[in-house]
Amino acid sequence: MARKIPFFKNWVPEWLVKIILFAMTLPGIIIFFLPLSNVNAAAGYYGCEPADIQFSVALFYAGYVGFYCLERRFFSFLAAKEYFLLFTTLQILASLICYYTHEVYILFPVRFIQGMLFAGNVNLSLTLIFTRLSSERAREISFSVFFGILICAMPFNNLITADLIDSYNFNIIYKTAIFSYVPGLFFLTFAMTNYRTDTRFHLYKLDWQSFIVYSTILVLIGYITIYGQEYYWLEDPRILISIIGILLLSIMSVIRQRAIKRPYIDLRVFRFRNFKVGLLLLFIMYICRFASGITNNYFISELHFDPFYISYINIFNLAGLVAGVIIACCMVLQKKGIRYIWIPGFLMLLLFHGLMYYSFDVQADEFNYYIPLFLQGLGVGLIMVPTIIFIISSVPASIGPSAAATALAVRYFGFCASIALINYFELFEKSRHYNAFQDHLTAVDPAVKDFLHKQTVRLTGKGMLEDHAAKAAHKLMIGKINMQDHVRFAMDYYEMMVWLLSASLLLIIVLPYVNRTALYLKSRRLSPA
């Protein structure tokens, strides 16, 4: 039976409270990965490069991660109602700025602020839900629902925004987000009380120094991983200075955390072996999770699917995510060992990458990808929630919030690392295969001569002059080579993921102590990351 805490007035039904609290996080989750729903449309709207759009998502993520630990001080200072109204109003104003701006350099700081506000909104919603749940079963279900919504954000965004972006300008999504905040804002105004659980702590000794240092490190990591390949890594002074800055700030941050009485992130969490194992597997899962972006690029570049059609194909991925989260939640509630959850989850990801390796081709039918996309979603859904609960459960409850904050940071690092790996291997592998094709394809090659002759005849038959037709035939052949380069890059990258996932499965099988951590949430006051 849920313990009644009077954050809400007596006339408000319990079920409505939970629905509204979860609903208040939805606009923020949609805005989170919104630019990635159609990178080309976003880049065209702001007049920037696709890398800038990726960086805008990294800035949102960095704001979320950096502000997570500081946010609890504001929650202690303000009553829940004041806190909700303030942060929701600021989210609406930030979305309004994004709606009206066309400049990417205005978008960047606003996206970081949106990430900070998202941290406050999410943490308060989940804190209010957790304090109303007395049973461990209900807390873990709520935990699973939140993370289920979070990992479904990308395919869900693609589904609901594809038609809007195709029919209107890209910024229409921010206008939609503004209106989606309004019903919850009015409900909270009339339904919430001014009740506070603790004594009001004033905002003195606010550790804003740690927040600035930590957030700067996160932003620089995002900058390096996204722009590093474009700027040729250490050959560019901007990347070199950023790496030096990260090293110096990291040393400064570690020294500071060890010296102060109340550290921003308690470094004692790294003393626990299972905690570090959980972080490693979570990092690997996030690298493999965002490799699915290569599949979507393949659908666009090689199979020429439009974004609207891709959003429907990804329904299978969405279904897999939902099924995986539900199955994982049931297994956690049944106290299954973490090994029996991780092995099927990583096996599903291994099958996805293995099937896709053999499915990449310059011509294919879309139904070949339904099962692989479902398996990818199923694997991510199985791994995500149990791994985070495992990480938090691996440390004492007193430092659980630091464990949750560290898990959140590792998810950010996994997101950035996946972008860096894809950018690097795309350029490296495509160049390698292009050079290999050049070594084998010559003007005297019978296959080349036959292709050029057929294309020239076809083009001249349609009315093109013979000289122009010959040049166009050469361009068509180069286009075919580029298409093969992209397919070969995708195959090579997915082969690398297969080896990485195989090593992960071997690690899970051989580690004898991973099942010794009981999967349960120890604290009713924990605000999960």
Phi, psi and omega in degrees: 000130182290138178278128184279119174244128193281053171287334183240155181291159188296333183282353183273120179296148181299317182296325179291324177301313183294320179296316181294319181297318176292321181295330181292339178275342186298312180302320179295320179295321178294317180294330184311296184259019184304312182301334181280351180294328174206088186298320182294319178295318179295316179296321178293323182292317182270356180065043183227186180269158176303328178298326178295324178292319175299321180293327178295325176290319178298324179294318176301313180298317180296320177298319178297310183293315185293324185273350186305313184286326181284335186300326183297332178293321178292325178295325178287333183279321184256149170292156186303319181295313178301317183297312181298312182296319180296309185290325179292320178297318178294324176297319179296317179295319179296319177295326178295320177296317178297327180293322185269338185277147173244358184262126182292332181282345168276325180297320186303302180296327179293322178296321178297316179296321176300323177296319177298315181294324177297321177300315179294317182296312182294312184296321178292316179302313183288326177297315179296322178293314184295322181289346178265001183244115182271339184264144177299323181300313181294323180295318181289327176294316179297318177302315180294321179298315181298310182290331173298317177296319184295314183283345175274359188301315186293306178295327178293317176302314180301322183290314187273342184257345185303313182289322180296312181295326179290328184267333184230181173291161184301326186288354178300334181293323178293325176295319177298319179297321179301312181291332180288337177284332191297313181302315179296324179297315178294319180299314182295325180300318185267336188264334185272151174261177177265023182293141174229143185280332185234170174294146181290117178260122180290158187275046173269159184053037177288124186280062180288337179296315178296322179299315181295314181296313182297315181294323178297318177299315181297316180295319180295322176298316177298319180297314182295313185291330183273319183260353185302312181294321180295326182262010178061040171051237189289352176288342180260130181298332180296318179290318181298314180296322179296319179294317177299318179299318179298315181298314181294316181293325178294316177298316178299318182294317180297315179299318181294317181295327178284337186270325186278157184289317180244090184294151178298312171231121182287113185287355177295343180299334183281001175280347187262124187297314181295329176301314181290324177296316178299318178297319180298314182290326176295319178298315179297318180299320182290324175297315180290327182297313185278357172294343178295342175299329177296322178297315179295321176296324177295319177300321182283311189283315187264318182267351174060038173282143175276160183304326180296318180289323179297323180298327178285324177297322182288357172300326178294322176295318178298317178297320177296320178299313181297314180297318180297317179296317181296314180297316180297319179298317179297320181291324177294317180295330178275005178061036176291148177296146184298331179298326182282352173261317182295316185299309176298323181296310180290332176293321176298317178294322177297317178296320179301309182292325177293317179294319180293327178303320181271355182259346178291126179201163180286342175222134182198161175264143185295332183291348175293342188253000181296309183293313177303318180295322177296318180296322179297315178296320180297318180296313179296317179297323179291323189275320195303295188295311180301326181293318179292319176297320178299316180297314181291324181286344184283349183238161176300153184299332183295331179248018177302317178300324177292323177295318178296319179295321178293320177298322178296318178296320180294324176296322176295316178298322178295320177299312181293319180296323179296320178296316180298315181296316181296315180298317182293309184290332178297313180291315184294310184289321179295321177294318181296315181288326178296317178294324178294320177296320180297325180292333185257335182262113179234168183294338181264000179293129183301320180294321178294315180298319180294317180297313182296321180295313181297318181291323179294316178297318181297319182287321178292328177294340178264009172105002181277145177297151187297318180296316179293324179295321179295318178294319179295325178296321176297319179295322177295322179293320178296322177297320178295322179294316179298323178295317178295324178300315181293320178296317180293322176299314180299319179295317180295319181293317180291330174296320177297320178296324178299315179294321179296317179290325176296318177296323179295316178298319178297320179298317180296320183290319187276339180286119186276348191250003185291336181276001183279347177269122179284132182274095173202155179271116189282332188247134175281345183260001182293131175258101189293149182279000000 
